[in-house]
Amino acid sequence: MKKILFSLIVSFLAFAAYAQIQEPVKFKTELKNVSATEVEIVFTASIEQGWHVYSTDLGDGGPISATFNTDKLTGAQLDGKLRPVGKEIASFDKLFEMDVRYFEHTAQFVQKLKLTGGDYQVTGYLEYGACNDENCLPPTQVEFSFSGKAEGTSASVLAETPAEKVDTAAAPAVIGSADGPTSVVVSDNDLWSPVIDELNALGETTSQEDMSWLYIFITGFVGGLLALFTPCVWPIIPMTVSFFLKRSKDKKKGIRDAWTYGASIVVIYVTLGLAITAIFGANALNALSTNAIFNIFFCLMLVVFAASFFGAFEITLPSKWSNAVDSKAEATTGLLSIFLMAFTLSLVSFSCTGPIIGFLLVQVSTTGNVIAPAVGMLGFAIALALPFTLFALFPSWLKSMPKSGGWMNVIKVTLGFLELAFALKFLSVADLAYGWRILDRETFLALWIVLFALLGFYLLGKIKFPHDDDDTKVSVPRFFLALASLAFAVYMVPGLWGAPLKAVSAFAPPMQTQDFNLYNNEVHAKFDDYDAGMKYAREHGKPVMLDFTGYGCVNCRKMELAVWTDMKVADLINNDYVLITLYVDNKTRLPEPVKVMENGTERTLRTVGDKWSYLQRVKFGANAQPFYVLIDNEGKPLNKSYSYDEDIDKYVDFLQTGLDNYKKK
C-alpha cells in the first residue's frame, strides 16, 4: 500500500511539474509494402477534441504545413509528395487572409517510396502543426527509421526523378541525460537552467476560454431578457400568471403550476439547442463560422430579421400550429396541459423571439463547443421563464409591472439595428474569403458608424418606423441609450484613419485591409535570439519579456493586434522590458543538428525554431503558443506565465506585477 501511495505521489509531482506540456496529438508510424518496388510510410494521428492538425501545402505566410523530411535515404527514392488522407476541413482564415485545410479527431499522411533494389534505409521525420482555439504547438516532429531489402529497378533509371533535399550531416553529439529533466542544454550558460518549479509556484493565468460556457450562458440570458420586453411576450405575462393563480383554490398548487410552466419553457428551448447540435454536429457548426456561402446566408437572414423588427412584415409560424397545440392543451389536464401551454407561448411569440433565437444560435453554434447551443438556450429560457415564476410567488408585483406600450416597439427597432450591424460581420467573412474587397476595414467601420448614429437619432425620436407611437417624448433611459449609441459611433471615427479600436477588433476586418493608416504605435522586439537579448538585458539592468510565438500562430497575431497595440501595454513593453521574440517555427537551419535527451527521449534539434521550442519546454515546462513569461536578467521568473487572453487590464497587471517584482529584487 505504501508503495502504491508513493507511486501516486511521484506521478502527481511529475504531472504538476510538466502540467503545461501539452500532447494533444499522438502519431503511429508504419511501413506498408505496396509492391516489390514500392513501399508507403503511413503516419496516423489521433487528435484530442478541440484540436486540429494542419494539412500539406498550405503556402507561405500561413499555419505550419505537414511536411515529410529525410535525414538519410539510400536504396530508395521519394515518389511524389506527402499525401493527406481522410476528411479534410477547408475554411478561410481571416487573420492570415488565406484558405487553410486541417483535420480533426484523426488524420493520416502517406509518403510513397520507390525501391531501387537491394538494401534500403530511410530515416527522417514528419513535421506538423497543431492548434486549438487558444494555443498552437510549435512545429512538432515524428521521427522514423525503416530499413530492409528489396528487388527493384536499377538506381540509374530512377535517378532521372529528382529527390527532395537530403540532409546527410554527420550525427551530432548527444546532450543531456536519460535520468530525468535535461539540465545540460544547447547553451553553455546558466540562463538555460530550468525554472519550472519557480514558475509553477507563482500560479497560472486563467484563460478566457475557461469563461466560455459562462459567456455563452450570459449571452443567452441577455437575449431572453430582451425577448421578454417585446410586444409578443410582455402582455402575456400577467394573463398567464393570473390564470394559474385563479385556476385552483389552492394557492400552493397555483404556484406549483407556474413553476412547472417556467420549467417547461426551459425544457422546450434547451431541447431546441440540443436538436441544433444533433442535426448539424459540433464540427459542422464550427466549420460554418468560416464558410463563405453560409456567412452570406447568415447575413441575409439577419437582414430579414432586422426588416421584421423595423415593421416591414412579421415572421410568424402557421396559425394552425398554435391553434392545434392550444386546443390540445385545453383538452388535457395535469402536467401535459401546462407543458402544451408553454409550447403555445413559444409558437405565438415566435415573431419576436425567432430573430433573437436565430441570431443567438448562429453566434454560439460557431464556437465549436458541442453543447454551446444548449447552454445558450438554457440562458435564454431561464430569462424568459423567470417572470412567470416570480410573479406567481409574489402576485402583488403584478400591480407595479410596467404597462404595455410603445416602449416595447423601441426595443424591437433597437434590436433590428443591432442585427444589421452583426449582418455586416458575417458578410465580412465572405468578402475576405472571395477577395471581393468591397468591405474593407474602413468601409465596414463607416457602415457601423452610420448604423449606430441612426440608432442614436431614432432613440432621440428623430426617426420614425411604422409601429412607433406619435408621442415625441423621450424618456430618461431612452436618452441615455441614445447617448451611448452616438458616443460609440463617434468612438469609431478615428478607426477610419487606422486607430486599432479594441472594442470592435473582434468584429471588424483585419487591419491589413485598411487602405489609409496613420496609426504607428506598434511593438517590435529588440531581439530574436535568447542569449543575445539576455546579454543586453544584463548590460542595461532591465527585466526581460520572452514572447514564444510562431509565424503560423493565429492567436499570437490576435494578441499582438488586440492587446499589444494598447498604449499602456506598448509603453510598458517598449520602455520597461527587453522584448525577446522567439519563433518556434523558424525554419533557419542550425549550423549542425543537435541531439538532446529530454526526459528519457532522444530528440534532434535541426532548426532555430527547434532550439527555441526546446528552451520553452526544458526551462519553463510549456510547449504551446502564445506563451509570455517575464524573467529577470539572470533567467528567474518575475510573475506567472501568460497565454491567450485578450483582457488588456489583465495583461497590464501581468506586466506591472513583473516590473514591481524586479524592482524589489
Helices and strands as residue ranges (DSSP letters): H 2-17, E 25-35, E 38-47, E 52-54, E 67-74, E 76-85, E 89-93, E 98-104, E 106-115, E 118-128, E 130-131, E 140-150, H 155-158, E 174-176, G 190-192, H 196-201, G 208-211, H 212-228, H 236-247, H 251-280, H 282-288, H 292-310, H 319-331, H 334-348, H 350-365, H 372-393, G 395-400, H 406-434, H 441-459, H 476-492, G 493-497, G 502-504, G 511-513, H 530-540, E 544-549, H 554-562, H 567-576, E 578-583, E 589-598, E 601-607, H 608-620, E 627-631, H 648-664
